[in-house]
Structures are given as structure tokens and as C-alpha cells.
Amino acid sequence: MAEDPRAVETMKFKTVEIDLNRPPVAHLYLNLPSRRNALSLDSFAEISAAISALDRHPDVLAVVVSGRGTQFCSGIDLSALETIVSSAGSTATDPGRSRERLRRQILSLQAALSAFEGCRKPVLAAVDGSCIGAGVDLVSACDLRYCTRAASFVVKEVDLAIAADLGTLQRLPRIVGYGNAAEMALTARSVSAAEAKEMGLVSRVFDSREEMEVGVRAIAEEICKKSPMAVMGTKAVLLKSRDVSVEQGLDYAATWNSGMLISDDLQEAIKAFIQKRKPTFAKL
Ligand SMILES: CC/C=C\C=C\CC(=O)SCCNC(=O)CCNC(=O)[C@H](O)C(C)(C)COP(=O)(O)OP(=O)(O)OC[C@H]1O[C@@H](n2cnc3c(N)ncnc32)[C@H](O)[C@@H]1OP(=O)(O)O
């Protein structure tokens, strides 16, 4: 049976909250403020389910992600981390099989955060307060990042004797450059909002959370006025091109557009220009 594209409207979540009141922008909140939005195993599953459902929702064209409470995200829930690691260390089973289970568990956590990248619609992270460990994995998988003056970013894993494994080491160097990413990951030092802006980790720093909420929503709404086909294509081609040679990226862009340029949106954009009016596009 085909999945209901509006299923997200009735989905119940324990660790995230979705605000669909002002389409076409949806707002996904990390919503465990008492634990500073630490990511439990439930959080990973719910983030993945929420983003896939928002991807399918016909009225949603962009998603903003932020945190409820004082901090954006305090990283992986440390008790969940302990559970994951201790169950893998269990001697009750074949060590080979328990390591294989651990590998699959890590892959599944990776997939949950990669859902932001896999979403056809742009995802904008809006960070206030601390963004730590898995929080940095999360924002690195978003398309655009913004923060308040009170925000800070820490690639904390090395302090917990872990090599970060949920995307930071792969995506952050492509956002801030190898040197900046390596320094953040090897020292686990806290990077201020101003520094995050300077190294390109965020596109803009807002004075307050209220200003950020309004400002990031306005940016998302601007993007939503554009052809959804073109926005989706731009995200897909940018991401593909990030990971392959220029030649392969160009080839991908040609193939993509040979499939997509026949959409009504191009005709509408040209007509609107000639008729000196704003274009109107169908949803995705
Ligand atoms: C397979 C491996 C996959 C992924 C690995 C990911 C690695 C990481 O994510 S590394 C990063 C781990 N996180 C941390 O080290 C941060 C820990 N937290 C803090 O440093 C602070 O809580 C803070 C975020 C700076 C916020 O400070 P503050 O506002 O003063 O709040 P607290 O009083 O410290 O915390 C309130 C409450 O929340 C609990 N809590 C905070 N963070 C976590 C967490 N990551 N996991 C579980 N619980 C957390 C904290 O214990 C407090 O609980 P109480 O019961 O109220 O005492």
C-alpha cells in the first residue's frame, strides 16, 4: 500500500516536535530540553522518521531544525552510548557477531543523520547554545547553518576516546576546510559563533534566538518561492558534485537537467520574466 504523504501530521514523537503550522516551511525541534537535547536511540529513530515524512509531505518545501530549551544539542545521550558499547562488549555471544551488530548499529545512527542530506528539500539548521558531538554531526548533514551569538560548536568525541563516526569527519572538512575541521576534531575545543562564521560553518550569526527564528524562516520562505524542481536539483547536484571530480559532477548535472528541464517550471519562469510578474510553481 502507498504511504500516506501527510502521515507526519498524525505521527507521535517523544524526542522531537514538528511544527507544520506555517507551510511551506516545516520546523523540526529537538525536544528533550531537560537533557539538553541529548540524542537517545529514540531520537535517532524519530529524526529519521520525521525527516522522511517531511520529505513526502506535499505542502512542505523546506525544513528548519532547532532545539527546544537552552542548548541546541548536547551530543549523543551518554547512557545510550554506554548501552551501545556495553552490549557490543558482551561475552555472551560470538565476538565477531557482536562486533558486526555494533557496526550495523553505527551505520543505522549514521543513516538517521544522513536523512537530512537525503531529504529532497533544503534543511536549515538554526543553532542557539551548545552544539556538541553528535550535534555537529547533525548540523554538518544540513544544507545551511545559522546560529546566535550565544552558540558554540564542539567536536567533542576525541575527549570521550571516540573517533567521530556519524558524519562530522566526512562532511565538516568540506564545509570549513580540512585544517579547521582537523583542528576542531583533534582538540575538541569550543568554537564560538564568530569563529564559526569566519570559517564558514554558519552563514550568518543572529543577535538573539528570536531574531534567528524570524531570520532563518525568512530565508527558508525565500527559497520556497523558487521552483521546487530547481531547488531539489540544486541540492542533489551540489551534494553529488561535493563528492566526485568536476568532470563527474558536470556529467551528473547534464544527466539531471536532461531529465528535469522538461518540467513546467522552466516555461513558467521564462513567461513570468517576460510578463514582468512573479512566477508561481506547483508543489513537488
Ligand atoms: C557510536 C557512537 C556514536 C555517536 C557518538 C557521539 C559522540 C558525542 O556526541 S560526544 C559528545 C557527548 N556530549 C557531551 O560530552 C556533552 C555533555 N553535556 C554537557 O557538557 C552539558 O550538559 C552542556 C550541554 C554543556 C549543558 O550544560 P548545562 O546547561 O549546565 O546542563 P547540565 O546541568 O550539564 O545538564 C542538564 C541535564 O542534562 C543531562 N545531559 C546533558 N548532556 C547529556 C548527554 N549528552 N547525555 C545524557 N545526559 C545529558 C545532564 O546529565 C543533566 O541531567 P540531570 O539529571 O539534570 O543532572
The ligand as an SDF file (V2000), in Angstrom:
LIG
                    3D

 57 59  0  0  0  0  0  0  0  0999 V2000
   28.5760    5.0070   18.4170 C   0  0  0  0  0  0  0  0  0  0  0  0
   28.9190    6.4000   18.7710 C   0  0  0  0  0  0  0  0  0  0  0  0
   28.0280    7.3470   18.1350 C   0  0  0  0  0  0  0  0  0  0  0  0
   27.9830    8.6460   18.3940 C   0  0  0  0  0  0  0  0  0  0  0  0
   28.8670    9.3290   19.2840 C   0  0  0  0  0  0  0  0  0  0  0  0
   28.7100   10.6420   19.5450 C   0  0  0  0  0  0  0  0  0  0  0  0
   29.6380   11.2770   20.4660 C   0  0  0  0  0  0  0  0  0  0  0  0
   29.1790   12.5570   21.0790 C   0  0  0  0  0  0  0  0  0  0  0  0
   28.0950   13.0540   20.8900 O   0  0  0  0  0  0  0  0  0  0  0  0
   30.3670   13.2200   22.0640 S   0  0  0  0  0  0  0  0  0  0  0  0
   29.5010   14.4420   22.9540 C   0  0  0  0  0  0  0  0  0  0  0  0
   28.8540   13.9310   24.2220 C   0  0  0  0  0  0  0  0  0  0  0  0
   28.2910   15.0310   24.9550 N   0  0  0  0  0  0  0  0  0  0  0  0
   28.9170   15.6970   25.9120 C   0  0  0  0  0  0  0  0  0  0  0  0
   30.0200   15.3780   26.3010 O   0  0  0  0  0  0  0  0  0  0  0  0
   28.1830   16.8770   26.4920 C   0  0  0  0  0  0  0  0  0  0  0  0
   27.6730   16.6090   27.8900 C   0  0  0  0  0  0  0  0  0  0  0  0
   26.8920   17.7270   28.3690 N   0  0  0  0  0  0  0  0  0  0  0  0
   27.3970   18.9150   28.7410 C   0  0  0  0  0  0  0  0  0  0  0  0
   28.5620   19.1940   28.6230 O   0  0  0  0  0  0  0  0  0  0  0  0
   26.4460   19.9010   29.3510 C   0  0  0  0  0  0  0  0  0  0  0  0
   25.3040   19.2050   29.7720 O   0  0  0  0  0  0  0  0  0  0  0  0
   26.0180   21.0530   28.4090 C   0  0  0  0  0  0  0  0  0  0  0  0
   25.4980   20.5480   27.0920 C   0  0  0  0  0  0  0  0  0  0  0  0
   27.2060   21.9910   28.1750 C   0  0  0  0  0  0  0  0  0  0  0  0
   24.8680   21.8620   29.0520 C   0  0  0  0  0  0  0  0  0  0  0  0
   25.2380   22.2890   30.3340 O   0  0  0  0  0  0  0  0  0  0  0  0
   24.1140   22.7740   31.3400 P   0  0  0  0  0  0  0  0  0  0  0  0
   23.1610   23.6500   30.6280 O   0  0  0  0  0  0  0  0  0  0  0  0
   24.7900   23.3060   32.5510 O   0  0  0  0  0  0  0  0  0  0  0  0
   23.2890   21.4670   31.6980 O   0  0  0  0  0  0  0  0  0  0  0  0
   23.6910   20.2340   32.6640 P   0  0  0  0  0  0  0  0  0  0  0  0
   23.2860   20.5720   34.0370 O   0  0  0  0  0  0  0  0  0  0  0  0
   25.0750   19.8200   32.4300 O   0  0  0  0  0  0  0  0  0  0  0  0
   22.7360   19.1020   32.0620 O   0  0  0  0  0  0  0  0  0  0  0  0
   21.3530   19.0490   32.3570 C   0  0  0  0  0  0  0  0  0  0  0  0
   20.9300   17.6220   32.4000 C   0  0  0  0  0  0  0  0  0  0  0  0
   21.1350   17.0490   31.0860 O   0  0  0  0  0  0  0  0  0  0  0  0
   21.9490   15.8730   31.2010 C   0  0  0  0  0  0  0  0  0  0  0  0
   22.7850   15.7660   29.9870 N   0  0  0  0  0  0  0  0  0  0  0  0
   23.4410   16.7360   29.3710 C   0  0  0  0  0  0  0  0  0  0  0  0
   24.0810   16.2430   28.3060 N   0  0  0  0  0  0  0  0  0  0  0  0
   23.8260   14.9350   28.2600 C   0  0  0  0  0  0  0  0  0  0  0  0
   24.1980   13.8720   27.3740 C   0  0  0  0  0  0  0  0  0  0  0  0
   24.9760   14.0900   26.2840 N   0  0  0  0  0  0  0  0  0  0  0  0
   23.7570   12.6480   27.6260 N   0  0  0  0  0  0  0  0  0  0  0  0
   22.9440   12.4000   28.6840 C   0  0  0  0  0  0  0  0  0  0  0  0
   22.5410   13.3650   29.5570 N   0  0  0  0  0  0  0  0  0  0  0  0
   22.9790   14.6060   29.3370 C   0  0  0  0  0  0  0  0  0  0  0  0
   22.7940   16.1330   32.4410 C   0  0  0  0  0  0  0  0  0  0  0  0
   23.3240   14.9290   32.9340 O   0  0  0  0  0  0  0  0  0  0  0  0
   21.7840   16.7870   33.3490 C   0  0  0  0  0  0  0  0  0  0  0  0
   20.9780   15.7810   33.8840 O   0  0  0  0  0  0  0  0  0  0  0  0
   20.4400   15.8790   35.3960 P   0  0  0  0  0  0  0  0  0  0  0  0
   19.7030   14.5960   35.6030 O   0  0  0  0  0  0  0  0  0  0  0  0
   19.5570   17.0910   35.4110 O   0  0  0  0  0  0  0  0  0  0  0  0
   21.6450   16.0450   36.2650 O   0  0  0  0  0  0  0  0  0  0  0  0
  1  2  1  0
  2  3  1  0
  3  4  2  0
  4  5  1  0
  5  6  2  0
  6  7  1  0
  7  8  1  0
  8  9  2  0
  8 10  1  0
 10 11  1  0
 11 12  1  0
 12 13  1  0
 13 14  1  0
 14 15  2  0
 14 16  1  0
 16 17  1  0
 17 18  1  0
 18 19  1  0
 19 20  2  0
 19 21  1  0
 21 22  1  0
 21 23  1  0
 23 24  1  0
 23 25  1  0
 23 26  1  0
 26 27  1  0
 27 28  1  0
 28 29  2  0
 28 30  1  0
 28 31  1  0
 31 32  1  0
 32 33  2  0
 32 34  1  0
 32 35  1  0
 35 36  1  0
 36 37  1  0
 37 38  1  0
 37 52  1  0
 38 39  1  0
 39 40  1  0
 39 50  1  0
 40 41  1  0
 40 49  1  0
 41 42  2  0
 42 43  1  0
 43 44  1  0
 43 49  2  0
 44 45  1  0
 44 46  2  0
 46 47  1  0
 47 48  2  0
 48 49  1  0
 50 51  1  0
 50 52  1  0
 52 53  1  0
 53 54  1  0
 54 55  2  0
 54 56  1  0
 54 57  1  0
M  END
$$$$
